[in-house]
Amino acid sequence: MVKLRFRGCWLVTLLCLATPIPAQQIADSTVSAMAGNYLFLSPFKVVDQVNPGVLYGVGKIWSSGYGMEIGHLWLLPIPEEREQITDLRGHRLHLGVRRYLGNTNDRPLAPYMGLRLDHLRRDHRAVVPIIAPDNTPADAYTYADSIRVTARITTLNGLVGWESRHGRFSVDMFVGLGIRWRRVVQLDRIHPEDAYFGEGNAEDFFDYSDPARQTTFSIPLDLRFFYRW
């Protein structure tokens, strides 16, 4: 079901990009000054609290006001003092479409709306506490197990953003709301039938090793820099 939804989201995204608009609407919302290609970089993703990494990509904007981009996030290692995980590897790909609103030639800020589809793959190793079977909560025996954890996360977001142009350079900021399909699996367990003891500490922000198959919501926020040509 998740795979069907994922393929359906990609199809809807491509259809939105290909949908024609009336000639009068194009004339009324001319964005010829925005048309062209761009490279982008998101420096603040390096200090992201959940999935820090280097986010970069390339995009194109047509004179009709529609734009499309492809981006790649290369995940960076997480300090062990923050999360007890090792050998973290992964990346995220995204496909985004946008539509600039109104005539942007005479505006310092160019507003737009868009859709973005992400797919993240993440793998790491961790030593986690496991509860042995046949123990009551009052007398539970836990042991440490070295495991491998794989995560596959797909997200579809609706975005609202603003772009500030300064010659060939632009500053792009957006906020959004979306839905996320998250699947996390533990592998290489000594006894797969034993329960994962994932209570953690109260100050823990995110449990990377907690197995899950769930649908949640997403609130993306980012600030990026463009170079146009």
Buried (B, 14 or more C-beta within 10 A) or exposed (E): EEEEBBEEBBEEBBEBBEEEEEEEEBEEBBBEBBBBEBBBBBEEBEEBEEBBBBBBBEBEBBEBBBBBBEBBBEBBBBEEEEBEBEEBEBBBBBBBBBBBBBBBEEBEEBEBBBBBBBBBBBBBBBEBBBBEEEEEEEEEEBEEBEBBBBBBBBBBBBBBBBBBBEEEEBBBBBEBEBBBBBBBEBEEBEEEEBBBBBEBEEEEEEBBBEBEEEEEEBEBEBEBBBEBE
